[in-house]
Amino acid sequence: MTLALAAIAATSGGAVAQEEDLTVLPAPANDFQPELTAWGEPDFRGGWPIDHLNGRTPLQRAAEHGNRQLLTQDEYAARAEVVEALEQRYQNEDSSGTMGIGHWAEVAAANRRTSWITSPQDGQLPAFTAEGQRLSDAMRSTWVQGQEFNTWLDFDSWDRCISRGLPASMFPFMYNNGMRIFQSPGIVAIQMEMVHETRIIPTDGRASIPAQIDQWLGESRGHWEDHNTLVVETTNFKPGPSATNIGTTGSPRENKSPVSGQARLVERFHMTGPGQIIYEFTWTDPVVYTQPWSARLEWQRDDSYEIYEYACHEGNVQVRNFITASRAEREQAAAGAAGGSQ
């Protein structure tokens, strides 16, 4: 049973599906008291991979679901069938002696969420501002269909194995969904399998760095709220049209989602049980979006999940190969056009 479904069952007293309010998510429980570290902070340490969220839930909500946060039971059953068919690809390839997307893409059990976005109410990313649209149009990336490649500037930060960025790194992808939390006095670190990055989050009250210093993952400051919640605020993001791609199911086409220097991310890691964290955030970027947007994901502990080397493009040759192939394609097309005109 998924976390969302279990929470509904627990709060509805076994109510049938038609009695559920599908437009709201269950409020996170607040009565769990995590164990404390030796220095007195809530202990969140351990493995929190998000591969279990890779069950076809889109970032943005399909129009037919309106303002509903949850699928009906029939819709959930239909999604489960789709996921089951996707899961079967691995076995199908093994039985036929082939290896393809079934061995590459990880698929998890379906859940009832209509979208990861919880606000705006329609589950859609807000509209771009005029400047946001300009920055999006200027983005260069391997996600963009039909694009020519001439220099390293034609690739985004994920293409170049630098960073998937934020908030993109906190969403599931088709592989490499490992997350692990480490703690020491005054510091929380979140290790992410994708691109093998580690977020460093001071919780000791230190001042932030100057606004002129920007970083791919921004600069984070955290504090503990109540007895079970880590609140993190991140600013100082590196601006530019190639800063990040969201890159999860249901992301905008071609994932052209720029970041400005005024972007601000506020996250809440709310532990509701020894193996559950409700992760929520709000992303505000007035240069790019006409309003803030928020998302919620339910994490599950899995200390057995192992994070291996993230090789990205081994040998550091793929950027060069893209450029070489793009130039060769254009030369071939030009030669064909010249031959046809004779």
VEXDO-733616 format. One line per 2 residues: number of its first residue (from 1); for each residue x, z negated, y of C-alpha. Coordinates in steps of 0.25 Angstrom, whole numbers. Each point is the difference from the previous one (the first is absolute). Example, Ala and Ser with C-alpha at 12.3 -4.5 7.8 and 13.67 -1.06 7.14 Angstrom:
1 = 49:-31:-18 | 6:2:14
This chain:
1 = 0:0:0 | 5:4:14
3 = 3:-11:10 | -11:6:9
5 = -10:0:-11 | 4:-14:-5
7 = -2:-5:14 | -14:6:1
9 = -4:-6:-13 | 5:-14:4
11 = -7:0:13 | -13:7:-4
13 = -3:-9:-11 | -2:12:-10
15 = -9:8:10 | -3:14:-4
17 = 6:11:7 | -12:4:9
19 = 0:-14:5 | 15:1:5
21 = 3:2:15 | 9:12:-2
23 = 4:1:14 | 8:-13:0
25 = 12:-5:-8 | 0:-15:-6
27 = 7:-9:10 | 13:-5:-6
29 = -1:-14:-6 | 8:-10:8
31 = 0:-12:-9 | 13:3:-8
33 = 12:-8:3 | 13:7:-4
35 = 12:-8:-5 | 10:-3:10
37 = 15:5:1 | 10:-11:0
39 = 0:1:16 | -15:-1:1
41 = -5:14:2 | -11:6:-9
43 = 7:7:-12 | -4:14:-1
45 = 13:4:-8 | -2:10:-11
47 = -4:14:-4 | -12:6:7
49 = 1:15:-4 | -12:8:5
51 = 0:10:-11 | -14:-6:-4
53 = -6:6:13 | 3:14:-4
55 = -14:3:-6 | -4:11:9
57 = -5:-9:12 | 2:9:12
59 = 6:-5:13 | -12:6:8
61 = -14:-1:-5 | -8:12:-4
63 = -11:4:9 | -11:-2:-11
65 = 4:-15:-1 | -4:-2:15
67 = 3:-15:4 | 1:-5:-14
69 = 13:-8:-4 | -4:1:-15
71 = -5:10:-10 | -13:-1:-7
73 = 1:-3:-15 | -3:15:-3
75 = 11:4:10 | 10:-10:-6
77 = -3:6:-14 | 2:14:4
79 = 14:-4:7 | 4:-7:-13
81 = -3:12:-8 | 9:8:9
83 = 11:-10:-1 | -1:0:-15
85 = 2:15:0 | 12:-1:9
87 = 6:-11:-9 | -2:9:-12
89 = 10:10:6 | 12:-8:-5
91 = -5:0:-15 | -4:15:1
93 = 14:4:5 | 6:-8:-11
95 = -8:6:-11 | 3:14:5
97 = 15:-3:2 | -1:3:15
99 = 4:-9:12 | -7:2:13
101 = -8:-8:10 | -6:-9:-10
103 = 14:-6:-2 | 3:-1:15
105 = -13:-5:6 | -4:-14:-3
107 = -15:-3:-1 | -7:-14:0
109 = -14:-4:-3 | -11:4:9
111 = -6:-10:10 | -12:0:9
113 = 6:1:14 | -5:12:7
115 = 13:0:9 | 11:-9:4
117 = -3:1:14 | -10:-11:4
119 = -1:3:15 | -5:9:7
121 = -13:-2:-7 | -1:14:-6
123 = 14:-2:-7 | 6:12:7
125 = 13:-1:8 | -3:0:15
127 = 1:13:8 | 14:4:6
129 = 2:-2:15 | 5:13:7
131 = 14:-5:-1 | -2:-4:-15
133 = -5:14:-3 | 12:6:7
135 = 9:-8:-8 | -7:3:-13
137 = 0:15:3 | 15:-2:2
139 = 3:-6:-13 | 9:7:-10
141 = 0:-4:-15 | 0:5:-14
143 = -15:-4:0 | -3:12:10
145 = -4:12:-7 | 7:13:3
147 = 10:-6:9 | 14:6:2
149 = 12:-9:-2 | 12:2:9
151 = 6:-13:3 | -1:-15:-4
153 = -10:-2:12 | -10:8:-9
155 = -1:-12:-9 | -7:-13:2
157 = 7:-14:-3 | -6:0:-14
159 = 5:14:-3 | 14:-5:4
161 = -1:-13:-9 | 1:-9:13
163 = -13:-7:0 | -15:2:-4
165 = -3:-8:13 | -11:-10:3
167 = -11:-2:-3 | 2:11:-10
169 = 9:-8:-9 | -11:-10:-3
171 = -9:10:-6 | 1:5:-15
173 = 6:13:-3 | 0:8:-14
175 = 13:-7:-4 | 10:-11:5
177 = -10:-11:4 | 9:-12:-2
179 = -1:-11:9 | 7:-13:-1
181 = 0:-12:10 | 12:-9:2
183 = 1:-12:9 | 11:-9:5
185 = -1:-11:12 | -6:8:12
187 = 0:13:-7 | -9:9:-8
189 = 5:13:-6 | -9:11:-6
191 = 8:9:-9 | -7:14:-2
193 = 3:9:-11 | -3:13:7
195 = 13:4:8 | 5:-14:-5
197 = -2:-7:14 | -1:-14:3
199 = -8:-6:11 | 6:-13:6
201 = -10:-9:7 | 5:-12:7
203 = -10:-12:0 | 9:-10:8
205 = -6:3:14 | 12:8:5
207 = -2:9:12 | -2:15:-3
209 = 11:10:3 | 0:9:13
211 = -11:11:1 | 11:10:2
213 = 5:-2:-15 | -9:8:-9
215 = 0:1:-15 | -7:8:-11
217 = -7:-12:-5 | -1:-7:13
219 = 4:-15:3 | -9:-10:-7
221 = -3:-15:3 | -8:-8:-9
223 = -7:-14:0 | -8:-8:-10
225 = -15:-2:3 | -8:-11:-7
227 = 5:-3:-14 | 0:14:-6
229 = 2:11:10 | 12:7:5
231 = -2:7:13 | 10:11:4
233 = 1:8:14 | 9:12:0
235 = 4:8:13 | 12:8:4
237 = -3:12:-8 | 8:12:1
239 = -8:11:7 | -1:14:-2
241 = -8:11:-7 | 8:-1:-14
243 = -1:-15:-1 | -10:-2:-12
245 = -10:6:-9 | -11:-9:-7
247 = 1:8:-12 | -11:-6:-9
249 = -12:5:-6 | -10:4:11
251 = 10:1:11 | -1:10:11
253 = 3:14:-5 | 15:2:1
255 = 2:-14:4 | 3:2:14
257 = -1:-14:6 | 10:-3:11
259 = 4:-13:6 | 3:-4:14
261 = 9:-11:6 | -13:-8:3
263 = -4:-1:-14 | -4:-14:-5
265 = -3:-5:-14 | -6:-13:-3
267 = -1:-4:-15 | -6:-11:-8
269 = 4:-4:-14 | -10:-9:-4
271 = 2:-7:-14 | -13:-2:-7
273 = 5:-5:-14 | 13:-1:-7
275 = 0:15:-3 | -8:6:12
277 = 3:3:14 | -10:7:9
279 = 9:9:9 | -7:4:13
281 = 6:7:13 | -4:6:13
283 = 8:11:6 | 0:2:15
285 = 7:12:7 | -7:4:13
287 = 9:12:2 | -4:6:-13
289 = -14:-5:-4 | -13:-2:9
291 = -2:-14:-7 | 7:-9:-10
293 = -3:1:-15 | 0:-10:-11
295 = 2:0:-15 | -1:-10:-12
297 = 6:1:-13 | -1:-10:-12
299 = 14:-4:-6 | 2:-5:-14
301 = 12:-8:-5 | 9:7:-10
303 = 13:-7:-2 | 4:9:-12
305 = 0:13:9 | 15:5:1
307 = 5:8:12 | 11:10:-3
309 = 9:8:8 | -7:9:10
311 = 8:13:-1 | -8:8:10
313 = 7:14:0 | 12:-3:-8
315 = 13:7:5 | -6:1:14
317 = -3:15:-2 | -15:2:2
319 = 0:1:15 | 10:11:-1
321 = -7:7:-12 | -13:0:8
323 = 7:7:12 | 8:10:-9
325 = -13:4:-8 | -8:1:13
327 = 10:9:6 | 1:9:-13
329 = -15:1:0 | -1:5:14
331 = 12:10:-2 | -7:5:-13
333 = -13:2:8 | 7:7:12
335 = 7:9:-10 | -13:3:-7
337 = -7:3:13 | 12:9:5
339 = -1:8:-13 | -15:2:1
341 = 1:6:14 | 10:11:-4
